[in-house]
Amino acid sequence: MEVIHKIGRRKTAVARVYVSEGKGNITVNKKDLNDYFTTSTLQYKVNQPFNLTENAGSFDVKINVYGGGITGQAEAIRLALSRAMVELNEENKTTLKPEGLLTRDPRMVERKKFGQKKARKKFQFSKR
């Protein structure tokens, strides 16, 4: 099996994932997964595609991720890994799609408008 390369995005985070056969080593930006994502919630999000497709521990994954915060990065990685699992075996699509793991979340931060305090908040209005 050759290396599978996929990209996942969430907010401003971009994750490039390289999946190859191995013993289940996951490295994020040249660090171990547990060192990069310290909370168990984020580690669960990253491992979710493997757990749902019952492929945990059978692939080595090298991940480059940049932009956004750690939650956005974890969800970008999850999308990229889900896409890689579908390319590996088309039957994985039936398990991942109902969980919403193949959907690119389009929500982004709305830009600030001029003449306003924030994107929607206005400066205080004084009638007199």
Secondary structure, DSSP 8 states (H G I E B T S, - for coil): ---EEEEEEETTEEEEEEEEESS--EEETTEEHHHHS-SHHHHHHHHHHHHHTT-TTSEEEEEEEESS-HHHHHHHHHHHHHHHHHHH-GGGHHHHTTTTTTS----------TTSSSSS--------
